[in-house]
């Protein structure tokens, strides 16, 4: 009987092509919206997660915000804390940003350089492709050396930069290392970078105090413990928490992910309204179909068809309309998501879970909204149905 109901449902859909297509349109639009939005939000969340992983999800930013430059967090104290708790703190680096006018022939190009210590390159996850990184001796002796990204190397030295001199704000710096390419050597990317000893950078900007540090926990599980230790050190050295901020990348990543999840849920809920409207449309067209086929129902009942047979026939038909619409919506939604991902330069692909859930929801809508018309058809009196004109 189920196979016969299935064939009858297919025949009914095919015999009323335009009506079936218009009925499925709501399901198609709703499923397309849900699939594309879920895929885009998933891709955006993945992009955010990847961005934080590049910086280091274990990273903790410490900033001293005293504009009078009278309060400081000494490097020696941060170093002592890292050595005292090696199971919690993997390492640290001061971070001093200095303006950098790079000489390019007769023109100067505005950029910036970051002063770091010998630990920063490894902690950040960079790999030195040629040469070496910043060393402890470079920091202690304030040597004019730099480590650069592949963009700087290609832009100013045609790729052959190791051992050459880079003019930064009128001062010659020897290029001792080139970092492995990470972002296609594009401007304003991770490859557009210059690192110098932080002591040199601090001297260049005429600052005797370090106002920013990057501290790395040993792993994600020790981030909170490391954050607590740093806050205790700041309380001891600075006192007033109005003059310092301690921010963990893990906390920011979790907050952003939570916000994106909430936004995604709201957008999906809005898109799901069209599915409810589509369900009402299926109910309406099935009621019309029951009215049109009243005599057919009467004939089937007079030949021995039971209520469950009629119920199955019309539920199958409603489910068929909804499932076909769902499949078309999944196809359109997947194409839309992939296209939008390419436009936004994101890796966006529909997940198998979203496809399965979307198809299940579309089938459930057909069954749910098709039940009442099917029940009405099943409860028709065969004598009254045969008399219907």
C-alpha positions as CSV (number, residue, x, y, z in Angstrom):
1,X,0.0,0.0,0.0
2,X,2.8,2.4,0.8
3,X,4.3,1.9,-2.7
4,X,0.9,2.5,-4.3
5,X,0.5,5.6,-2.2
6,X,3.9,6.8,-3.3
7,X,3.1,6.3,-7.0
8,X,-0.2,8.1,-6.6
9,X,1.6,11.0,-4.9
10,X,4.1,11.2,-7.7
11,X,1.4,11.1,-10.3
12,X,-0.5,13.9,-8.5
13,X,2.6,16.1,-8.3
14,X,3.4,15.5,-12.0
15,X,-0.2,16.1,-13.2
16,X,-0.3,19.5,-11.5
17,X,3.1,20.8,-12.2
18,X,2.5,24.5,-11.9
19,X,0.4,24.2,-8.7
20,X,3.0,21.8,-7.2
21,X,5.9,24.2,-8.0
22,X,4.1,27.2,-6.5
23,X,3.3,25.1,-3.4
24,X,6.9,24.0,-3.0
25,X,8.2,27.6,-3.5
26,X,7.8,28.5,0.2
27,X,9.7,25.4,1.2
28,X,12.4,26.1,-1.4
29,X,12.9,29.7,-0.2
30,X,12.9,28.7,3.5
31,X,15.4,25.8,3.1
32,X,17.6,27.9,0.8
33,X,17.7,30.7,3.5
34,X,18.4,28.2,6.3
35,X,21.2,26.3,4.5
36,X,23.0,29.4,3.3
37,X,22.7,31.2,6.6
38,X,23.9,28.2,8.6
39,X,26.8,27.7,6.2
40,X,27.8,31.3,6.3
41,X,27.7,31.6,10.0
42,X,29.7,28.4,10.4
43,X,32.3,29.7,7.9
44,X,32.5,33.0,9.7
45,X,32.9,31.3,13.1
46,X,35.6,29.1,11.6
47,X,37.4,32.3,10.2
48,X,37.2,33.9,13.7
49,X,38.6,30.8,15.3
50,X,41.4,30.5,12.8
51,X,42.3,34.2,13.3
52,X,42.6,33.7,17.0
53,X,44.6,30.5,16.6
54,X,47.1,32.3,14.4
55,X,47.6,34.9,17.2
56,X,47.5,32.1,19.8
57,X,44.4,31.2,21.7
58,X,46.7,30.9,24.7
59,X,47.9,34.5,24.4
60,X,47.1,37.1,27.1
61,X,47.5,40.8,26.4
62,X,48.7,43.0,29.3
63,X,48.6,46.8,28.8
64,X,49.6,49.6,31.2
65,X,47.3,52.6,30.6
66,X,49.0,55.3,32.5
67,X,49.3,58.3,30.2
68,X,51.6,60.2,32.6
69,X,54.2,57.4,32.1
70,X,54.8,57.2,35.8
71,X,53.6,53.6,36.4
72,X,55.3,50.6,35.0
73,X,55.3,46.8,35.0
74,X,59.0,46.0,35.0
75,X,60.2,43.4,32.5
76,X,62.2,41.7,35.3
77,X,59.0,41.0,37.3
78,X,57.2,39.5,34.4
79,X,60.3,37.3,33.7
80,X,60.4,36.2,37.3
81,X,56.7,35.2,37.2
82,X,57.3,33.2,34.0
83,X,60.3,31.4,35.5
84,X,58.4,30.7,38.8
85,X,55.4,29.1,37.1
86,X,56.7,27.3,34.0
87,X,53.8,24.8,34.1
88,X,51.4,27.7,33.7
89,X,53.2,30.4,31.7
90,X,55.0,29.2,28.5
91,X,56.7,32.5,27.8
92,X,56.2,36.2,27.3
93,X,57.4,39.2,25.2
94,X,57.3,42.9,25.6
95,X,55.6,44.6,22.7
96,X,56.7,48.1,21.6
97,X,55.3,49.6,18.4
98,X,57.4,52.2,16.6
99,X,56.7,54.1,13.4
100,X,58.9,53.0,10.5
101,X,59.6,55.0,7.4
102,X,61.2,52.5,5.1
103,X,63.4,53.8,2.4
104,X,62.4,52.6,-1.0
105,X,64.8,54.1,-3.5
106,X,64.2,57.9,-3.3
107,X,60.8,57.5,-1.5
108,X,59.9,56.6,2.1
109,X,57.1,54.2,2.7
110,X,55.1,54.5,5.9
111,X,55.0,51.3,7.9
112,X,55.5,50.1,11.5
113,X,57.9,47.9,13.4
114,X,57.3,45.9,16.6
115,X,59.9,45.5,19.3
116,X,59.9,42.0,20.8
117,X,62.2,39.7,22.7
118,X,63.8,36.5,21.7
119,X,60.8,34.4,22.6
120,X,58.1,36.1,20.6
121,X,58.8,34.6,17.1
122,X,58.4,31.0,18.5
123,X,55.4,31.9,20.8
124,X,53.5,33.5,17.9
125,X,54.0,30.4,15.8
126,X,56.2,32.0,13.2
127,X,58.9,29.9,11.4
128,X,62.1,31.4,10.2
129,X,62.7,30.4,6.6
130,X,66.1,32.1,6.2
131,X,68.5,33.3,8.8
132,X,67.6,33.5,12.5
133,X,65.3,35.3,14.9
134,X,65.8,37.9,17.5
135,X,68.3,36.7,20.2
136,X,68.9,37.6,23.8
137,X,72.2,39.2,22.8
138,X,70.3,41.4,20.3
139,X,68.0,42.6,23.1
140,X,70.7,43.2,25.7
141,X,73.1,45.0,23.4
142,X,70.3,46.9,21.6
143,X,71.7,45.8,18.2
144,X,70.2,47.3,15.1
145,X,68.9,44.0,13.6
146,X,65.5,43.0,12.3
147,X,63.4,40.0,11.2
148,X,61.1,40.7,8.3
149,X,58.1,39.1,6.5
150,X,58.2,37.9,2.9
151,X,56.2,40.9,1.7
152,X,58.9,43.3,2.9
153,X,61.6,41.0,1.5
154,X,60.0,40.9,-1.9
155,X,58.9,44.6,-2.0
156,X,62.3,46.1,-1.1
157,X,64.8,43.4,-1.9
158,X,63.2,41.3,-4.6
159,X,63.3,38.4,-2.2
160,X,67.0,38.5,-1.6
161,X,67.0,40.3,1.8
162,X,69.1,38.2,4.2
163,X,72.1,40.1,5.3
164,X,71.1,43.3,3.6
165,X,70.5,46.6,5.3
166,X,67.0,48.0,5.7
167,X,66.7,51.8,6.3
168,X,64.0,52.3,9.0
169,X,63.4,55.9,9.8
170,X,66.9,56.9,8.7
171,X,68.6,54.2,10.8
172,X,70.1,51.1,9.1
173,X,69.0,47.7,10.4
174,X,70.6,44.5,9.3
175,X,68.1,41.8,8.1
176,X,69.1,38.7,10.1
177,X,66.0,36.6,9.4
178,X,63.0,36.2,7.0
179,X,59.8,34.7,8.3
180,X,58.1,31.9,6.3
181,X,55.3,33.1,4.1
182,X,51.8,32.8,5.7
183,X,49.5,35.1,3.7
184,X,50.7,35.1,0.0
185,X,53.1,38.0,0.8
186,X,50.3,40.6,0.6
187,X,50.4,44.1,2.0
188,X,48.9,44.5,5.5
189,X,49.0,40.8,6.0
190,X,51.0,38.6,8.4
191,X,53.8,38.8,5.9
192,X,53.9,42.6,6.0
193,X,55.9,42.7,9.3
194,X,59.1,44.0,10.8
195,X,60.4,42.8,14.2
196,X,63.3,44.4,16.1
197,X,64.6,44.0,19.7
198,X,62.2,45.7,22.0
199,X,65.0,47.6,23.7
200,X,65.8,49.3,20.4
201,X,62.1,50.1,19.7
202,X,61.7,51.6,23.2
203,X,64.7,53.7,22.8
204,X,63.5,54.9,19.4
205,X,60.1,56.1,20.7
206,X,61.9,57.6,23.8
207,X,60.1,55.4,26.3
208,X,61.9,54.1,29.4
209,X,59.0,52.0,30.4
210,X,57.3,49.0,28.7
211,X,53.5,49.5,28.6
212,X,52.5,46.3,26.8
213,X,53.2,42.6,27.1
214,X,52.1,39.4,25.4
215,X,52.1,36.5,27.8
216,X,51.4,32.9,26.6
217,X,49.9,30.2,28.8
218,X,51.2,26.6,28.3
219,X,47.8,25.5,26.9
220,X,44.1,26.5,26.8
221,X,43.4,24.9,30.2
222,X,45.9,27.1,32.0
223,X,44.8,30.4,30.5
224,X,42.6,31.3,33.4
225,X,45.4,30.4,35.9
226,X,47.9,32.5,34.0
227,X,45.5,35.4,33.8
228,X,45.0,35.3,37.5
229,X,48.8,35.3,38.2
230,X,49.3,38.3,35.8
231,X,46.5,40.2,37.5
232,X,48.1,39.5,40.9
233,X,51.4,40.8,39.7
234,X,49.8,44.0,38.3
235,X,47.9,44.5,41.5
236,X,51.3,44.3,43.3
237,X,53.3,46.6,41.0
238,X,50.6,49.0,39.8
239,X,47.9,48.7,42.5
240,X,44.9,50.4,40.8
241,X,43.2,48.2,38.2
242,X,42.2,51.4,36.4
243,X,45.7,51.6,35.2
244,X,46.1,48.2,33.5
245,X,44.1,45.8,31.5
246,X,44.6,42.0,31.2
247,X,42.7,40.4,28.3
248,X,42.9,36.7,27.3
249,X,42.4,35.9,23.6
250,X,40.5,32.8,24.7
251,X,37.9,34.9,26.4
252,X,37.5,37.2,23.4
253,X,37.3,34.2,21.1
254,X,34.6,32.6,23.2
255,X,32.6,35.9,23.4
256,X,32.8,36.4,19.7
257,X,31.8,32.8,19.0
258,X,28.8,33.2,21.4
259,X,27.7,36.4,19.7
260,X,28.0,34.8,16.3
261,X,26.0,31.8,17.5
262,X,23.3,34.0,18.8
263,X,23.2,36.0,15.6
264,X,23.0,32.8,13.6
265,X,20.1,31.5,15.8
266,X,18.2,34.8,15.2
267,X,18.7,34.7,11.5
268,X,17.7,31.1,11.2
269,X,14.6,31.8,13.3
270,X,13.7,34.6,10.9
271,X,14.3,32.3,7.9
272,X,12.2,29.6,9.5
273,X,9.2,31.8,9.4
274,X,9.0,31.2,5.7
275,X,8.9,27.5,6.4
276,X,5.8,28.0,8.6
277,X,4.2,30.0,5.8
278,X,5.2,27.3,3.3
279,X,3.5,24.7,5.6
280,X,0.3,26.7,5.7
281,X,0.5,26.8,1.9
282,X,0.8,23.0,1.7
283,X,-2.2,22.7,4.1
284,X,-4.2,25.0,1.9
285,X,-3.4,23.3,-1.4
286,X,-4.1,19.8,0.2
287,X,-7.5,21.0,1.4
288,X,-8.2,22.1,-2.2
289,X,-7.0,18.8,-3.5
290,X,-9.3,16.9,-1.0
291,X,-12.2,18.9,-2.2
292,X,-11.4,18.3,-5.9
293,X,-11.0,14.6,-5.4
294,X,-14.0,13.9,-3.2
295,X,-15.6,11.6,-5.7
296,X,-12.3,9.7,-6.1
297,X,-12.1,9.2,-2.3
298,X,-15.7,8.0,-2.3
299,X,-15.0,5.4,-5.1
300,X,-11.8,4.2,-3.3
301,X,-13.7,3.8,0.0
302,X,-16.6,2.0,-1.8
303,X,-14.1,-0.5,-3.2
304,X,-12.7,-1.3,0.3
305,X,-10.1,1.4,1.0
306,X,-9.8,2.0,4.8
307,X,-9.3,5.3,6.6
308,X,-5.6,4.6,7.1
309,X,-5.2,4.0,3.3
310,X,-6.7,7.4,2.4
311,X,-4.8,9.1,5.3
312,X,-1.5,7.6,4.0
313,X,-2.2,8.7,0.5
314,X,-2.7,12.4,1.3
315,X,0.1,12.5,3.9
316,X,2.4,10.9,1.4
317,X,1.4,13.5,-1.2
318,X,2.0,16.4,1.2
319,X,5.3,14.9,2.3
320,X,6.3,14.5,-1.3
321,X,5.7,18.1,-2.1
322,X,7.7,19.2,1.0
323,X,10.6,16.8,0.4
324,X,11.0,17.7,-3.3
325,X,11.0,21.4,-2.2
326,X,13.5,20.6,0.5
327,X,15.9,18.9,-1.9
328,X,15.7,21.8,-4.4
329,X,16.2,24.3,-1.5
330,X,19.2,22.4,-0.2
331,X,20.8,22.5,-3.7
332,X,20.1,26.3,-4.1
333,X,21.2,27.0,-0.5
334,X,24.5,25.1,-1.0
335,X,25.2,27.0,-4.3
336,X,24.3,30.3,-2.7
337,X,26.5,29.6,0.4
338,X,29.6,28.6,-1.7
339,X,29.1,31.6,-4.0
340,X,28.8,34.0,-1.1
341,X,31.9,32.5,0.5
342,X,33.9,33.1,-2.6
343,X,32.7,36.7,-2.7
344,X,33.6,37.2,0.9
345,X,36.9,35.3,0.6
346,X,35.8,32.7,3.1
347,X,35.8,28.9,3.1
348,X,32.1,28.2,3.2
349,X,30.7,24.7,2.7
350,X,27.3,23.3,3.9
351,X,27.8,20.8,6.7
352,X,26.3,17.3,6.4
353,X,24.4,17.9,9.6
354,X,22.8,21.1,8.3
355,X,21.7,19.2,5.1
356,X,20.3,16.3,7.1
357,X,18.4,18.6,9.5
358,X,17.0,20.7,6.7
359,X,15.7,17.7,4.8
360,X,14.2,16.2,8.0
361,X,12.5,19.5,8.8
362,X,11.1,19.9,5.3
363,X,9.7,16.3,5.5
364,X,8.3,17.0,9.0
365,X,6.6,20.2,7.8
366,X,4.8,18.3,5.0
367,X,3.6,15.5,7.3
368,X,2.6,18.0,10.0
369,X,0.7,20.4,7.8
370,X,-0.7,17.7,5.6
371,X,-2.2,15.7,8.4
372,X,-5.3,17.8,8.9
373,X,-6.4,17.7,5.2
374,X,-5.5,14.0,5.1
375,X,-7.6,13.3,8.2
376,X,-10.5,15.2,6.6
377,X,-10.2,13.1,3.5
378,X,-10.0,9.9,5.5
379,X,-13.1,10.7,7.5
380,X,-15.3,11.4,4.5
381,X,-18.5,9.4,4.3
382,X,-18.3,7.3,1.1
383,X,-21.9,7.8,0.3
384,X,-21.7,11.6,0.6
385,X,-18.4,11.5,-1.3
386,X,-20.0,9.6,-4.2
387,X,-22.9,12.1,-4.3
388,X,-20.5,15.1,-4.4
389,X,-20.7,17.1,-7.6
